[in-house]
Amino acid sequence: MRFALVNPRWSFEGSIYFGCREPHLPLEYGYAKALLERAGHEACIVDGQLDGLSREQLRRRVQAFRPDIIVITTAPSYLFWRCPPPELRAAHETLADLRGTGALLVAIGPHASSTPRAAIRKLCVDGAVLGEPEEVLPQLGRDWADVGSFAWRDGGKIRIQGAPHATDLAALPALRWPRESLERHKHHHHRFDAEPDGPGAEIEYSRGCPYKCTFCAKENFRTGYRKRPLALVLEELDGLAAGGVRYVYFIDEIFLPDRALLEALVPRGVKFGVQTRIDLWNADTLELLGRAGCVSIEAGLESISERGRAELDKRSRLTTEQFSERLLEARRWVPFVQANLLYSGADSPDDIERWREHLRSHGVWANQPVPLFPYPGSPDYRRLWGLPDDRAWERAVEYYLTAYNDFSDIQEACPLPLSQLESECES
């Protein structure tokens, strides 16, 4: 069978989405293409965002491939599955242009994983993968009634079969990207120490996280902690460097102090960025992290008080003073260090500003606290309303817009209700 793996040309106007809006490598599609071809299928990636395609160009490229199945993602890339745009506007618009090809339509992503019925209904697709899609997509060449971790239209009903899938990371190959794709990837994600001096890229060493913070939307995908084989990751990294890439960003939910990986990175000379918990590092491993080439750390602290971190289930034995010391130690070795803050209600604005100013005076940046969005698939959502239903995304956006009068310094404007953003979606 022939699979077209489509990444829409994303637009975010009016969205609560506060992730990066630049194009990123669609790692999930890279893996899926390799596994599809390994299973005897044909596959192509049509990336409307990275390739800068117009709607008409994207449609023509997909049609020229003559696919049997068109796959559409509901988040810009794996990097943002935990904080995707709630609305399905971009995916719906892309699918509207692709109808009439005769191909079956399948959705993947956080919406399909947490609220499959709503995703199928809104997008008017034939099926949706629950969880991580790489190993599920090759099975869609057979009777869908025999496919697990999948939801599909069966006559007038939507059937949901099995639980969200977790991929065996050892089965994923070292990715090889066309040089022209890498050359178009000018963006160095979350890098602020220097201007790009060549292409950037994304790479994955681990998937999932052993912690269960209340705000993290990972329950139905990318949850159990797993690592890819080190040799495969280094093979992929060396291929990126050979293709001219000068900076990579590890999309791992939590980049842990893995000495074998860090020591292997030291002689390669590739600059990289990570997201991590600073309390898992010490002076020795932070020094090694810097020697390995890390130039950007995004460290989740979330609250400046022990009470605030406890309310967010951010389990740590460190005091706030010790967190601060660890961040300043990281700044000795890494040019850019950020402490992420979320609005917990436990911290006074004056205390937050004093703490931020203290860090800034020592070269560490901390954002204004970001209002908590209760993503379906997070403990916060379950605490408020129970398991996600077909109105989960609407409910979460309505709550967010009602609960907060002000948003953060990393959001551009007051978001719009989901009903406005999805006004064209099928009912």
C-alpha positions as CSV (number, residue, x, y, z in Angstrom):
1,M,0.0,0.0,0.0
2,R,1.0,3.6,-0.5
3,F,1.0,5.9,2.5
4,A,1.2,9.7,2.3
5,L,2.4,11.1,5.7
6,V,1.2,14.7,5.7
7,N,2.2,17.5,8.0
8,P,-0.1,20.5,7.5
9,R,1.1,24.1,6.8
10,W,0.4,25.2,10.4
11,S,-1.1,28.5,11.5
12,F,-1.7,29.5,15.1
13,E,-3.6,32.8,15.1
14,G,-5.9,33.0,18.1
15,S,-4.6,29.7,19.6
16,I,-3.6,29.1,23.2
17,Y,-0.6,27.3,21.7
18,F,2.6,28.7,23.2
19,G,5.1,26.3,21.6
20,C,7.6,27.2,19.0
21,R,6.0,28.1,15.6
22,E,9.1,27.4,13.5
23,P,9.2,24.1,11.4
24,H,10.8,21.1,13.0
25,L,11.7,17.7,11.7
26,P,8.7,15.3,11.8
27,L,10.5,12.5,13.7
28,E,7.3,10.4,14.0
29,Y,7.0,10.5,10.2
30,G,10.6,9.7,9.7
31,Y,10.3,6.5,11.8
32,A,7.0,5.6,10.4
33,K,8.2,5.9,6.8
34,A,11.1,3.6,7.6
35,L,8.9,1.0,9.3
36,L,6.3,1.1,6.5
37,E,9.0,0.5,3.9
38,R,10.5,-2.3,6.0
39,A,7.0,-3.9,5.9
40,G,6.8,-3.7,2.1
41,H,4.7,-0.5,1.8
42,E,5.5,2.7,-0.1
43,A,5.6,5.9,1.9
44,C,6.3,9.6,1.3
45,I,6.4,12.5,3.7
46,V,4.7,15.7,2.5
47,D,5.6,18.4,4.9
48,G,3.6,21.6,4.3
49,Q,5.4,23.5,7.1
50,L,9.1,22.6,6.5
51,D,8.8,22.8,2.7
52,G,6.8,26.0,2.8
53,L,4.0,24.5,0.6
54,S,0.9,26.4,-0.4
55,R,-2.4,24.5,0.0
56,E,-2.4,23.9,-3.7
57,Q,1.2,22.7,-3.8
58,L,0.5,20.3,-0.9
59,R,-2.6,18.9,-2.6
60,R,-0.7,18.3,-5.9
61,R,2.2,16.6,-4.2
62,V,-0.1,14.2,-2.4
63,Q,-2.2,13.5,-5.4
64,A,0.9,12.8,-7.5
65,F,1.9,10.1,-5.1
66,R,-1.5,8.4,-5.5
67,P,-1.8,7.2,-1.9
68,D,-4.1,4.5,-0.6
69,I,-3.9,6.0,2.9
70,I,-3.3,9.6,3.9
71,V,-2.1,10.1,7.4
72,I,-2.5,13.5,9.1
73,T,-1.0,14.7,12.4
74,T,-2.8,16.9,14.9
75,A,0.4,18.4,16.4
76,P,3.2,20.2,14.6
77,S,5.8,17.6,15.6
78,Y,6.6,15.0,18.4
79,L,8.3,17.9,20.2
80,F,4.8,19.4,20.9
81,W,2.6,16.4,21.5
82,R,2.4,17.4,25.2
83,C,1.4,21.0,24.5
84,P,-0.3,21.0,21.1
85,P,-2.7,23.5,19.7
86,P,-6.1,22.4,21.1
87,E,-7.8,23.3,17.8
88,L,-7.9,21.0,14.7
89,R,-8.1,23.8,12.3
90,A,-4.9,23.2,10.3
91,A,-5.4,19.5,10.0
92,H,-9.1,20.0,9.0
93,E,-8.2,22.6,6.3
94,T,-5.5,20.3,4.9
95,L,-7.9,17.3,4.8
96,A,-10.5,19.4,3.0
97,D,-8.0,19.9,0.2
98,L,-7.3,16.2,0.0
99,R,-10.7,14.7,-0.1
100,G,-11.8,13.1,-3.3
101,T,-8.5,11.2,-3.9
102,G,-10.1,7.9,-2.9
103,A,-7.6,7.4,-0.2
104,L,-8.5,6.4,3.4
105,L,-7.9,9.2,5.9
106,V,-6.2,8.4,9.2
107,A,-5.3,10.8,12.1
108,I,-2.4,10.5,14.5
109,G,-1.3,12.7,17.4
110,P,-2.4,13.8,20.9
111,H,-6.1,14.5,19.9
112,A,-6.4,11.1,18.3
113,S,-4.8,9.4,21.3
114,S,-6.8,11.2,24.1
115,T,-10.1,11.8,22.4
116,P,-10.3,9.5,19.3
117,R,-14.0,9.9,18.8
118,A,-13.9,13.6,18.8
119,A,-10.9,13.6,16.5
120,I,-12.5,11.3,14.0
121,R,-15.8,13.3,14.1
122,K,-14.2,16.7,13.7
123,L,-11.8,15.8,11.0
124,C,-14.2,13.4,9.3
125,V,-11.4,10.8,8.9
126,D,-11.8,7.1,8.6
127,G,-9.6,6.1,11.5
128,A,-7.2,7.3,14.2
129,V,-4.2,5.8,15.9
130,L,-4.2,5.7,19.7
131,G,-0.7,6.5,21.1
132,E,2.6,6.3,19.3
133,P,2.0,5.6,15.6
134,E,5.2,4.2,14.1
135,E,4.4,0.5,14.7
136,V,0.7,0.8,14.2
137,L,0.6,2.4,10.7
138,P,2.2,-0.6,8.9
139,Q,-0.7,-2.8,10.2
140,L,-3.3,-0.7,8.4
141,G,-2.8,-2.6,5.2
142,R,-4.9,-5.4,6.7
143,D,-8.4,-5.6,8.1
144,W,-8.8,-2.8,10.6
145,A,-10.9,-5.0,12.8
146,D,-7.6,-6.8,13.6
147,V,-5.6,-3.7,14.4
148,G,-5.0,-2.8,18.1
149,S,-4.5,0.8,19.4
150,F,-6.8,2.0,16.7
151,A,-10.2,3.7,16.4
152,W,-12.2,3.6,13.1
153,R,-15.6,4.1,11.5
154,D,-17.5,0.9,11.3
155,G,-20.7,1.8,9.5
156,G,-22.4,4.4,11.6
157,K,-20.3,3.7,14.7
158,I,-16.8,4.5,15.9
159,R,-15.0,1.5,17.3
160,I,-12.1,1.9,19.7
161,Q,-9.8,-1.1,19.8
162,G,-7.2,-1.4,22.5
163,A,-5.2,1.1,24.6
164,P,-2.7,3.7,23.3
165,H,0.4,2.1,21.8
166,A,3.9,2.5,23.2
167,T,6.6,1.9,20.6
168,D,9.6,-0.4,21.0
169,L,12.3,2.2,20.6
170,A,14.9,-0.5,19.7
171,A,12.8,-1.1,16.5
172,L,13.3,2.5,15.3
173,P,16.2,3.0,12.9
174,A,18.7,5.8,12.7
175,L,16.8,8.4,10.6
176,R,18.3,9.7,7.4
177,W,16.9,13.0,6.2
178,P,17.3,14.4,2.6
179,R,20.0,17.1,2.5
180,E,17.5,19.6,1.0
181,S,15.2,19.1,4.0
182,L,18.1,19.7,6.4
183,E,19.1,22.8,4.5
184,R,15.6,24.2,4.8
185,H,15.7,23.6,8.6
186,K,17.4,27.0,9.5
187,H,15.9,27.1,13.0
188,H,17.9,26.2,16.1
189,H,15.2,25.4,18.6
190,H,15.5,27.1,21.9
191,R,19.0,28.4,21.2
192,F,19.8,32.0,22.3
193,D,23.6,32.0,22.7
194,A,24.5,32.5,19.0
195,E,22.9,33.0,15.6
196,P,22.6,29.9,13.5
197,D,25.7,29.1,11.5
198,G,24.2,26.2,9.6
199,P,21.1,24.0,9.7
200,G,19.5,22.8,12.9
201,A,17.7,19.5,13.6
202,E,15.8,17.5,16.2
203,I,16.8,14.1,17.6
204,E,15.5,11.7,20.2
205,Y,17.4,9.7,22.7
206,S,14.6,8.8,25.2
207,R,10.9,8.8,25.2
208,G,8.6,9.2,28.2
209,C,9.2,10.4,31.7
210,P,9.2,8.5,35.1
211,Y,7.6,11.5,36.9
212,K,3.9,12.3,37.0
213,C,3.5,16.1,37.3
214,T,-0.1,17.2,37.4
215,F,0.2,19.5,34.3
216,C,1.9,17.1,32.0
217,A,-0.3,15.7,29.2
218,K,1.4,12.4,28.4
219,E,-0.9,9.8,29.8
220,N,-2.0,8.5,26.4
221,F,1.2,8.8,24.6
222,R,5.0,9.1,25.3
223,T,4.6,8.2,28.9
224,G,6.7,5.2,30.0
225,Y,10.4,6.0,30.1
226,R,12.5,4.3,27.4
227,K,15.8,4.9,25.7
228,R,16.9,4.3,22.1
229,P,20.1,2.2,21.6
230,L,23.0,4.5,22.0
231,A,24.7,3.3,18.8
232,L,21.6,4.1,16.7
233,V,21.4,7.6,18.2
234,L,25.1,8.3,17.5
235,E,24.7,6.9,13.9
236,E,21.8,9.3,13.4
237,L,23.7,12.2,14.9
238,D,26.7,11.6,12.7
239,G,24.4,11.5,9.7
240,L,23.0,14.9,10.7
241,A,26.5,16.3,11.1
242,A,27.5,15.0,7.7
243,G,24.5,16.7,6.2
244,G,25.7,20.1,7.5
245,V,23.7,20.2,10.8
246,R,25.5,22.4,13.4
247,Y,22.9,22.2,16.2
248,V,20.5,19.6,17.4
249,Y,17.7,19.7,20.0
250,F,16.9,16.6,22.0
251,I,13.1,16.3,22.1
252,D,13.2,13.9,25.1
253,E,10.5,14.7,27.6
254,I,13.3,14.6,30.2
255,F,17.0,14.5,29.2
256,L,18.7,12.5,32.0
257,P,22.4,12.6,33.0
258,D,23.4,9.7,30.9
259,R,27.2,9.6,31.1
260,A,27.7,7.2,28.2
261,L,25.8,9.5,25.8
262,L,27.5,12.6,27.1
263,E,31.0,11.2,26.8
264,A,30.2,10.0,23.3
265,L,29.1,13.6,22.4
266,V,32.2,15.3,23.6
267,P,34.5,14.5,20.6
268,R,31.7,15.1,18.1
269,G,31.6,18.9,18.6
270,V,27.9,19.3,17.8
271,K,26.1,21.9,19.8
272,F,22.8,20.8,21.4
273,G,19.9,21.8,23.6
274,V,17.8,19.9,26.1
275,Q,14.8,20.0,28.4
276,T,15.5,18.5,31.8
277,R,15.0,18.6,35.6
278,I,17.9,20.5,37.1
279,D,17.6,18.6,40.4
280,L,18.8,15.4,38.7
281,W,22.2,17.0,37.9
282,N,25.2,17.8,40.1
283,A,28.4,19.8,39.6
284,D,30.2,16.9,37.9
285,T,27.5,15.9,35.4
286,L,26.8,19.6,34.6
287,E,30.4,20.1,33.7
288,L,30.3,17.1,31.5
289,L,27.1,18.3,29.9
290,G,28.8,21.6,29.0
291,R,31.9,19.8,27.6
292,A,29.6,17.5,25.5
293,G,28.3,20.6,23.6
294,C,25.2,21.7,25.4
295,V,24.4,25.3,24.8
296,S,20.8,25.5,26.0
297,I,19.0,24.1,29.0
298,E,15.2,24.4,29.6
299,A,14.8,23.4,33.2
300,G,11.4,22.7,34.7
301,L,11.1,24.3,38.1
302,E,7.4,25.3,37.8
303,S,7.1,27.0,41.2
304,I,9.5,28.9,43.5
305,S,8.0,27.4,46.6
306,E,8.0,23.9,48.1
307,R,4.2,24.2,48.5
308,G,3.7,25.2,44.9
309,R,5.8,22.3,43.6
310,A,4.0,19.9,45.9
311,E,0.6,21.1,44.5
312,L,2.0,20.4,41.0
313,D,3.3,17.0,42.2
314,K,6.8,18.1,41.2
315,R,8.5,15.7,43.5
316,S,12.0,16.9,44.6
317,R,14.0,16.9,47.8
318,L,15.7,20.2,46.9
319,T,14.8,23.5,48.5
320,T,14.2,26.5,46.3
321,E,17.6,27.9,47.4
322,Q,19.2,24.6,46.3
323,F,17.4,24.8,43.0
324,S,18.7,28.3,42.5
325,E,22.3,27.1,43.3
326,R,21.9,24.2,40.8
327,L,20.7,26.6,38.1
328,L,23.7,28.9,38.7
329,E,26.0,26.0,38.6
330,A,24.6,24.9,35.2
331,R,25.2,28.5,33.9
332,R,28.9,28.1,34.6
333,W,29.1,25.5,31.8
334,V,26.1,26.2,29.6
335,P,25.6,29.6,27.8
336,F,21.8,29.7,28.1
337,V,19.9,28.3,31.1
338,Q,16.1,28.8,31.6
339,A,14.0,28.0,34.6
340,N,10.4,27.3,33.5
341,L,7.7,28.6,35.8
342,L,4.0,27.8,35.8
343,Y,1.2,29.6,37.6
344,S,0.4,27.6,40.7
345,G,-1.3,30.2,42.8
346,A,1.0,29.4,45.7
347,D,3.6,32.1,45.0
348,S,3.2,35.8,45.4
349,P,4.0,38.0,42.3
350,D,6.5,40.0,44.3
351,D,8.4,36.9,45.4
352,I,8.5,35.6,41.9
353,E,9.9,38.9,40.5
354,R,12.6,39.0,43.2
355,W,13.6,35.5,42.4
356,R,13.6,36.1,38.7
357,E,15.7,39.2,39.1
358,H,18.2,37.3,41.3
359,L,18.6,34.6,38.6
360,R,18.8,37.2,35.8
361,S,21.6,39.0,37.7
362,H,23.6,35.8,37.4
363,G,22.8,35.1,33.8
364,V,19.9,32.6,34.2
365,W,16.5,33.5,32.6
366,A,13.1,32.6,34.1
367,N,9.8,33.3,32.3
368,Q,6.8,34.8,33.9
369,P,4.6,32.0,35.3
370,V,2.6,30.4,32.5
371,P,-1.1,29.8,33.2
372,L,-1.9,26.1,33.5
373,F,-3.9,24.7,30.6
374,P,-5.6,21.4,31.6
375,Y,-4.7,19.3,28.6
376,P,-6.8,16.2,28.1
377,G,-4.5,13.4,29.1
378,S,-3.0,15.2,32.1
379,P,-3.7,14.6,35.8
380,D,-5.0,18.2,36.0
381,Y,-7.8,17.4,33.5
382,R,-8.7,14.2,35.4
383,R,-8.8,16.1,38.7
384,L,-11.2,18.7,37.3
385,W,-13.5,16.6,35.2
386,G,-12.5,12.9,35.1
387,L,-11.5,11.0,32.0
388,P,-11.6,13.0,28.7
389,D,-14.8,12.8,26.7
390,D,-15.8,14.2,23.3
391,R,-15.9,17.7,24.6
392,A,-12.7,17.6,26.5
393,W,-10.8,20.1,24.4
394,E,-13.7,22.6,24.4
395,R,-14.0,22.2,28.1
396,A,-10.3,22.8,28.7
397,V,-10.2,25.9,26.5
398,E,-13.4,27.4,28.1
399,Y,-11.9,26.8,31.6
400,Y,-8.6,28.4,30.6
401,L,-10.2,31.5,29.1
402,T,-12.5,31.9,32.2
403,A,-9.9,31.2,34.8
404,Y,-7.2,33.6,33.7
405,N,-7.3,37.3,32.9
406,D,-3.7,37.6,32.0
407,F,-1.4,35.3,30.1
408,S,2.3,34.9,30.0
409,D,5.2,36.7,28.4
410,I,5.6,33.8,25.9
411,Q,2.0,34.1,24.6
412,E,1.2,36.8,22.1
413,A,-2.5,37.6,22.6
414,C,-5.7,36.5,24.3
415,P,-6.8,33.2,22.7
416,L,-10.1,32.6,21.0
417,P,-12.8,30.1,22.0
418,L,-12.4,26.7,20.3
419,S,-15.7,27.1,18.6
420,Q,-14.4,30.0,16.6
421,L,-11.1,28.3,15.8
422,E,-12.9,25.1,14.7
423,S,-15.8,26.7,13.0
424,E,-15.2,24.9,9.8
425,C,-14.7,21.4,11.4
426,E,-17.3,18.7,10.7
427,S,-19.9,18.2,13.4
